[in-house]
Amino acid sequence: MKAVVYKGPKNVAVEEVPDAKIEHPADVLVRITSANICGSDLHMYEGRTSFETGRTFGHENLGEVVEVGPAVSKVKVGNRVVLPFNIACGFCKNCDRGFTNYCLTMQPEPKLAGAAFGFADMGPYQGGQAEYLRVPYGDFNCLRLGEDSVEKELDYVMVADIFPTGWHATEMAGVYPGDSVVIYGAGPVGLMAAYSAILKGAGKVMVVDRQSDRLKLAEQIGAIPVDDSAVDPVEFVKDQTMGFGADRGCECVGYQAHDPSGNEQPNLTLNRLVDSVRFVGGIGVVGVFVPQDPGARDELAKQGQVAFDYGNYWFKGQTMGSGQCPVKKYNRALRDLIAGGKASPSFIVSHELPLDRAPEGYKNFDSRKDGWTKVVLHPAAA
């Protein structure tokens, strides 16, 4: 089968790889019809992680079930399903508590937790930017879709990761109806966090970035765009909130945050959030931060550390949640919002490409080329 294979920093290729197949009685085999390129893929694409050459990318996947293992009872051949990026067993201690993002069974390294399709340090599993994908524990991990699954495919594929991840940011921040919310980062996840806050009834949502195409999308959904290359975003937020700061804030950038001059500064968004969120406010961090970053420019960042304004954070009595999203905690509800016509997260999609054009998609998305806000690959069209 064809798949997007990592060849080295900023180098992917579409190659023939061994066919995905049933390897365990609880497995499901899915023919992938849509697979998104994620901002997290770019960390690996740029060579900033330990992702192995020869592995297949892709953790935002949707498709049709073509084969099931003998232990699968709920999912049937022909079902259209969207897959959480987390691979979880459903029965370990963490899964039992709802933390499918930190599954203990599927992560082979005893000192770690959490597994995912095609993701660095999250198990040996291949990704879904391929014609077929093996899904472990298919009854647990497959979310079945309804009759509108083809018509709304671009909406439903967002339920694999970025829509739940944006929602998770607002959950950790504690967004309630009427709240003022500031989002740092207007990439796909930041836009989904803003969209989630709006769906929850936030009174005012501000989105900080400097990419004009992304800020336009934020404005289109009813958020206030804030260009941090033109204004001080902290002062802007305070001006919009009578000097108090936003009730809630979301970090949707991660360790590769950089200032308007292009200088990488991993602590930039974290400290801006502390400064622009009010006393006793809440912060949700879904931007990726890593334990080590050998490619960083300073010694702290190389060790995965940041100079965090903890004194200000403590003084203001703020709370902060962080980590990857437990997609299964939210995916049914978000699926049903789409099915009911209440949510259409596909507004962020800028390009749909056949699998063979994946290298072009990665290059343009990574370079933040104007207009390339979200790329969806269609392996079945390759």
N, C-alpha and C positions, 0 to 999 in steps of 0.2 A: 504494500500500500504506500501511497505518498504521504509524506509528513514534513513539517518544518523542523529542520535539524540545526542545532547550534554548532557552529564550526569554530568559533572563537570570537573575541571582542568585535562587535559591530559586523558580524558575518553570520548570516543564516542562509540556508539553502533548502530547496524542496527536493527531497531525495526519496528513493525507494527504500523502505525499511521493512523488517519482518512484520507480517500481519499481526494485528492485535487478535487475541483469542481468549476463550474461556480457560482460566487456569485454576479455578477454585469453584466448588459447587454453588457458592453464593454469588458468583460473578454474573454480570450482564454485559453483553456486547452491543455497542451503540454505533450506528452509522452517523457520523457527525455532519450536520447540515449548516451549522453556524458556530464559529469559534472566534471570540474577540481577541485582539491584541490589547494587553493591559499595561498600565504604567509600571506594574511590578515586573512584567516581562522585560522592560527596558533596563532595569537594574542588572538583570542577568545578561541581556543582549550587549550591554556596554562593558561586560567583563568585571563588574564590581562585586560579584558573588562567586561562590564555589561551584556554579553550575557546570556539569561535565560536558565536554565536547561529545557530539554524537547523540545527545539526548533530544527528545522532542519537547517543544514548548506547548503551552496552551492549557489554561485552567478555567476559562470561561466558555463552557461548552453546552450545546443543545443538539439533539438529534433524535433518531428513530431506533428503537430497540429491534435488533435483528436476530439475537440469540440469547437464551437465558440458561443458566446452570440448573442442575437438578434440584438444588435447594431453594431456588427462587419460587415464591408462591404468589406474590402480589403483582409484580411487573410482568407484562405479557409482550410477546413479539408483536410488533406493530405499534406499541405505545410510543407517543412522542413525549420526550422527557427533557428537562433541564437539570443540569448536574451542579451541585454546590462545588466550589473549588476545593473545599475541605473533603478529604477522604476519611470517613469515620466508620467505626465498627457498630456504634449504637449501644454497646453494652459495657464498656469499660467504666471506671469510676468517673472520669471526666465527661464522657458522653452521657452517662446517666444523670449528671448534674446540668446537662445542656451545653457543655463546653466542647462541642464537636470540633472546634478549631484547635483543641489540644488533645486529640485522641491519643491514647497510650498504646492501643493495639496496632495501629497502622504505621506508627513511627518505629522503625527498626532500631534506632539508637536509644538505648535505655536512659541516657541522660537528657533526652529531648522529648518533646511532645508535639503532636500535630503532624498531619500529612496532607499532601495536595498533589494534584495532577501537574506534572511538568514544572516543578518548583524547587529551587535550591534548598538543600538541607531539610527537605520535607518528604523524605522517602525516595525510593527508586522508581516511582511510577512515571510512566510516559504521559505526555500531554495530549490534548485533544485537537491541536492544530494538525490534524491528520484525517484520513478518510474514515478510520474506525478507532474506537477507544474501548479498552477494557475498564469496566466499572466494578470495583470490589463491593461486596455487600450491597448489591443492586437494589434489593427491596428497601433498604434504609436510605441509600444515597440518591436514588432517582426520584425526582418530583414529576409526577405525571401531569400532562397538560390537556386542555379540553379541545373542543372542536375548532376553536379559533387559533390554534397553535401555529398554523401556517400563515394565516393573515397577519398575526401579531408576533411573528417570530423575532423581529428585531427588538420588540419590547421584552419578550420572555427571556431572551438570551442574557439580558442585563441582570436577571435574577440569579445568575450563576455566581456573581461576585459584586459588581460595582454598585448595584442598587441596594442590596443588603448591607454592603460595607458603608455606603453613605448613610443609610438608616442607622446602622450601628454607631456611627460617630455621634449622631444626634441623641441616640439612647444613652450613651455613656456621658454625654454632656448634660443630659437631663432636660431636653427641650420640651416645653409645655406650650399649650396655646397661649398666644399673646406675647411670648418671649421675644426679646431682641437677640439675634444670633449673628456672630461673625464667623465666616468660613475662610481659612487661609488655604488658598489653592483652588484654581478653577479648572483643573483637569477633570477627567471623567468622574473620579470619586468626589472631588469637591463640588462639582455640579450636582451629583446625586445627593450629597449631604444638604446642599441648599434646597434642592427639590423636596427632599424628605422633610426638612424643617417647614417648608411651605405647606406640604400636605398635612403636617401636624398642626397647622394653624398659627405658626409663628407670626408675631406682629410686624417684625422688620427683620429682613435677612440681608446681610452685607457680605459680598464675596471679594476677597483681595487676590489680585493677580496682576500680571502686566501683559499678558497675551490678549490682544484686542479681540480676536475671534472668539476666545473663550469667555471674555467678559461680556460680549454681545449675547452669547447664549444665556449667561446668568441674568442679564437684563430681560431677555425674552420670557423667562419664567417668573418674573416679578421680583427678582432680587436687585439690590443696589450694587452696581459694579464699582470697585475701588481699585484704581490703577496705582500701585505703590511706586511706580517710577515717576509719577506726577505729584502725589501727595503723601504725607506721612499717614499710613493707615491707622496707626494707634490714635492719633489726634482726630482723624476723620471719624472713627468709631465713637470716640468720646463726644465729639460735637453732635453726633446723631443720637446720643443717649443722655443728654443733659449733663455731660461730664462724668457720669457714673461708670460707663463702660457697658458692654453687652452683657445680657444675662447668661448667655452660653456661647461657647466657642468650639470650633472644630479644626483640628490640624489634619490637612489632607495633602501634604507635600512630602514630608519625610526627610531623611538624612542628606539628601542631595539638594536641599533648599539653598538658594543663592540670592544675593542682593541684585538690584537693578543693573549693576555694573558687570554681573556675571561671576562674582566671587562666591565660591561655595562657602556656606555658613550654616552648618547643621542645626545650630541652636536658634536661628533667626526666627522661625515661625513660633517655636515654643515660647520664647521670651516675649515676643509680640503678643501672643495670646494672654499670657499672664498680665501684661500691662493693659490690654484692651478689654479684658473681662472684669466685671465688677467684683466687689467684695462678696464672698460666699457664692460666687458663680461656679458653673461647671464647665469642664473642658473634656472633649473626647479626641483622642489621638489615634487615627487610623493610617496616617502616613507611615511608610516603612522606615524603621530604625533597626540597625543590625548590631550584633555583639562585637564584631570587628569589621573594620573597613580599611584594608591595607592601601587602597587607592586614594585615601583622603590626603588632604594637604597638611594637616596639623596633627600633632602627636595625640591629643585627646581624641580626635575623631577616628584616628587609626585604631584606637582601642574601643571604639563604639561609645565613647563618652562625649558629653556636651557640657559647656559652661552654662548651667541652668540657673536662672534667677530664683533659687529656692527660697531665699529670704523673703522676697516680695510675694511669692506664691503662698508661703506660710502665713505671712502677715495678713494677706487678704482672705485667708480661710477658704481658699478654693479647693475644689475636688477635681481629680483627673482620672479618667479611665483610658486604658490603652490596649493595643494588641489587635491581632487579626480578628476578623468577623466570624462568629459561629453562624454560618449562612442558614442552617436548618432552623435556627431560632426564629427567623423572619420570612423564609422564602414562600411558605404557603400563603401567608397574609399578603405579601407583595404580589404574588401570582394572582390572587383574587382581586386585588385592587386593579390590576391590569385587565383581568377578565370582566370586571364590572365597569370598565371605562373610566375609572377614577384616576388612573396613572398611566402615563405614556413615556417611559424613560428613554425611548428610542430617539428623542429629540436631540441627543448628543451625537448620534451617528452621522459621520461625514462621508465615509467611504465604505463601499462593499466591494470586496475583491475575491476572485477565485484563488484557491490555494497557491497556484503557481506564481502569483504576484505578491506573495508574502514578503519577500525581501524588499520590494518597493514600499510596502506598507510599513515595515519596521524602520526603514531609513527615514521616511518622511515624518512618521509619528515621533521618532526619537529626536529629530532635528527641530521639532515644534514648528514645522512648516505651516504657514498660514492656511487655515481651513481644515487641517488634519486633526480633528478633535477626538474622533473615535473610529477605529477601523474594525470591521467585521469581515472575517474570512469565511468563504463558503466552500468547504472541501468537496462537497457533492457536485459542485459545478466545475471542478478542476478537470 
